[in-house]
Amino acid sequence: MRFAERELKPYSEPATPDQLKVGETYFGVQFLDEDGFVPVLEPKVFIGHNLKPEDEDELYFQDYASYQTGIRYDTASAEDESVFETGAEKHVFEYERALDVLLRCSLRREKGRR
């Protein structure tokens, strides 16, 4: 098996609000350390814009697991094990762009070992 070669940009490319589609899965990528050696990849489902009346330009995401079990923002209760969040858009990527972030991490890790 061979992974296709690709040119990586030196910066990340999060999904933009106009790219997001309700019900689609995106990937949150964050790092647990300052050097960017320990990534966390978390699938998130985009569930909409401005879901509360007082919202202005808020983007909402839900954890993948609860979305897959049928829990929805409008009907979720306190007993449901679900996570709804806003402000995650700076760290949310389409799959290929999340992969780019992880590949750059791999290169940093490789450099860091020398």
C-alpha atoms as a printed R data frame, in Angstrom:
    type eleno elety resid chain resno       x      y      z
1   ATOM     1    CA   MET     A     1   0.000  0.000  0.000
2   ATOM     2    CA   ARG     A     2   1.310  3.452 -0.861
3   ATOM     3    CA   PHE     A     3   0.066  6.805  0.311
4   ATOM     4    CA   ALA     A     4  -0.044  9.385 -2.468
5   ATOM     5    CA   GLU     A     5   2.496 12.170 -2.171
6   ATOM     6    CA   ARG     A     6   1.043 15.614 -1.492
7   ATOM     7    CA   GLU     A     7   2.273 19.142 -1.035
8   ATOM     8    CA   LEU     A     8   1.464 20.439  2.449
9   ATOM     9    CA   LYS     A     9   0.825 24.103  3.120
10  ATOM    10    CA   PRO     A    10   2.630 25.510  6.179
11  ATOM    11    CA   TYR     A    11  -0.702 26.512  7.738
12  ATOM    12    CA   SER     A    12  -3.999 24.799  8.519
13  ATOM    13    CA   GLU     A    13  -7.158 25.328  6.520
14  ATOM    14    CA   PRO     A    14 -10.220 25.021  8.759
15  ATOM    15    CA   ALA     A    15 -13.594 24.647  7.087
16  ATOM    16    CA   THR     A    16 -15.167 28.026  6.396
17  ATOM    17    CA   PRO     A    17 -18.776 28.771  7.385
18  ATOM    18    CA   ASP     A    18 -19.892 28.717  3.741
19  ATOM    19    CA   GLN     A    19 -18.390 25.210  3.290
20  ATOM    20    CA   LEU     A    20 -20.253 23.682  6.239
21  ATOM    21    CA   LYS     A    21 -23.303 21.545  5.497
22  ATOM    22    CA   VAL     A    22 -25.837 20.612  8.151
23  ATOM    23    CA   GLY     A    23 -25.624 16.910  9.033
24  ATOM    24    CA   GLU     A    24 -22.118 16.480  7.588
25  ATOM    25    CA   THR     A    25 -19.203 15.178  9.658
26  ATOM    26    CA   TYR     A    26 -16.116 17.325 10.150
27  ATOM    27    CA   PHE     A    27 -13.016 16.707 12.223
28  ATOM    28    CA   GLY     A    28 -11.790 18.731 15.157
29  ATOM    29    CA   VAL     A    29  -8.015 18.682 15.467
30  ATOM    30    CA   GLN     A    30  -6.330 20.061 18.552
31  ATOM    31    CA   PHE     A    31  -3.025 19.460 20.275
32  ATOM    32    CA   LEU     A    32  -2.490 18.532 23.902
33  ATOM    33    CA   ASP     A    33   1.001 20.005 23.996
34  ATOM    34    CA   GLU     A    34   2.593 23.324 23.005
35  ATOM    35    CA   ASP     A    35   4.946 21.725 20.465
36  ATOM    36    CA   GLY     A    36   2.110 20.176 18.485
37  ATOM    37    CA   PHE     A    37   3.357 16.598 18.888
38  ATOM    38    CA   VAL     A    38   0.236 15.103 20.529
39  ATOM    39    CA   PRO     A    39  -2.864 15.536 18.350
40  ATOM    40    CA   VAL     A    40  -6.459 14.733 19.175
41  ATOM    41    CA   LEU     A    41  -8.815 14.036 16.259
42  ATOM    42    CA   GLU     A    42 -12.523 14.258 17.088
43  ATOM    43    CA   PRO     A    43 -15.404 13.820 14.640
44  ATOM    44    CA   LYS     A    44 -18.092 16.483 14.947
45  ATOM    45    CA   VAL     A    45 -21.356 16.970 13.082
46  ATOM    46    CA   PHE     A    46 -22.321 20.443 11.935
47  ATOM    47    CA   ILE     A    47 -25.884 21.032 13.143
48  ATOM    48    CA   GLY     A    48 -26.548 24.629 12.094
49  ATOM    49    CA   HIS     A    49 -26.129 28.381 12.437
50  ATOM    50    CA   ASN     A    50 -27.619 30.567 15.173
51  ATOM    51    CA   LEU     A    51 -29.735 27.969 16.926
52  ATOM    52    CA   LYS     A    52 -30.667 30.334 19.770
53  ATOM    53    CA   PRO     A    53 -32.613 33.558 19.145
54  ATOM    54    CA   GLU     A    54 -29.846 35.714 20.643
55  ATOM    55    CA   ASP     A    55 -27.080 34.168 18.488
56  ATOM    56    CA   GLU     A    56 -25.118 36.179 15.976
57  ATOM    57    CA   ASP     A    57 -22.918 34.207 13.594
58  ATOM    58    CA   GLU     A    58 -22.715 31.162 15.882
59  ATOM    59    CA   LEU     A    59 -21.884 27.793 14.343
60  ATOM    60    CA   TYR     A    60 -23.056 24.709 16.230
61  ATOM    61    CA   PHE     A    61 -21.454 21.279 16.293
62  ATOM    62    CA   GLN     A    62 -22.502 18.063 18.023
63  ATOM    63    CA   ASP     A    63 -20.388 15.104 19.033
64  ATOM    64    CA   TYR     A    64 -20.533 12.356 16.420
65  ATOM    65    CA   ALA     A    65 -21.529  9.525 18.768
66  ATOM    66    CA   SER     A    66 -24.680 11.166 20.110
67  ATOM    67    CA   TYR     A    67 -25.698 12.397 16.660
68  ATOM    68    CA   GLN     A    68 -25.423  8.846 15.323
69  ATOM    69    CA   THR     A    69 -27.711  7.571 18.090
70  ATOM    70    CA   GLY     A    70 -30.412 10.033 17.036
71  ATOM    71    CA   ILE     A    71 -30.052 12.719 19.696
72  ATOM    72    CA   ARG     A    72 -30.820 16.158 18.258
73  ATOM    73    CA   TYR     A    73 -30.308 19.667 19.611
74  ATOM    74    CA   ASP     A    74 -34.018 20.528 19.646
75  ATOM    75    CA   THR     A    75 -35.045 17.411 21.568
76  ATOM    76    CA   ALA     A    76 -31.981 16.667 23.733
77  ATOM    77    CA   SER     A    77 -32.527 16.404 27.464
78  ATOM    78    CA   ALA     A    78 -30.154 16.813 30.397
79  ATOM    79    CA   GLU     A    79 -30.009 13.011 30.698
80  ATOM    80    CA   ASP     A    80 -28.755 12.566 27.130
81  ATOM    81    CA   GLU     A    81 -25.041 12.043 26.811
82  ATOM    82    CA   SER     A    82 -24.396 14.604 24.117
83  ATOM    83    CA   VAL     A    83 -22.068 17.528 23.556
84  ATOM    84    CA   PHE     A    84 -23.185 20.642 21.681
85  ATOM    85    CA   GLU     A    85 -20.623 23.353 21.127
86  ATOM    86    CA   THR     A    86 -19.990 26.647 19.420
87  ATOM    87    CA   GLY     A    87 -16.673 28.341 18.751
88  ATOM    88    CA   ALA     A    88 -15.075 25.104 17.543
89  ATOM    89    CA   GLU     A    89 -14.881 26.320 13.951
90  ATOM    90    CA   LYS     A    90 -11.234 27.415 14.250
91  ATOM    91    CA   HIS     A    91 -10.278 23.777 14.767
92  ATOM    92    CA   VAL     A    92 -12.795 22.017 12.496
93  ATOM    93    CA   PHE     A    93 -11.693 20.618  9.159
94  ATOM    94    CA   GLU     A    94 -12.959 18.653  6.213
95  ATOM    95    CA   TYR     A    95 -11.355 15.198  6.272
96  ATOM    96    CA   GLU     A    96  -8.515 15.881  3.807
97  ATOM    97    CA   ARG     A    97  -7.555 19.149  5.530
98  ATOM    98    CA   ALA     A    98  -7.544 17.368  8.930
99  ATOM    99    CA   LEU     A    99  -5.249 14.781  7.387
100 ATOM   100    CA   ASP     A   100  -2.925 17.608  6.291
101 ATOM   101    CA   VAL     A   101  -2.763 18.822  9.917
102 ATOM   102    CA   LEU     A   102  -1.862 15.306 11.075
103 ATOM   103    CA   LEU     A   103   0.747 14.896  8.329
104 ATOM   104    CA   ARG     A   104   2.403 18.174  9.363
105 ATOM   105    CA   CYS     A   105   2.365 16.837 12.934
106 ATOM   106    CA   SER     A   106   4.059 13.657 11.731
107 ATOM   107    CA   LEU     A   107   6.803 15.702 10.070
108 ATOM   108    CA   ARG     A   108   7.287 17.812 13.262
109 ATOM   109    CA   ARG     A   109   7.513 14.649 15.329
110 ATOM   110    CA   GLU     A   110  10.064 13.175 12.945
111 ATOM   111    CA   LYS     A   111  12.168 16.356 13.109
112 ATOM   112    CA   GLY     A   112  11.845 16.504 16.893
113 ATOM   113    CA   ARG     A   113  13.432 13.084 17.338
114 ATOM   114    CA   ARG     A   114  16.693 13.994 15.631
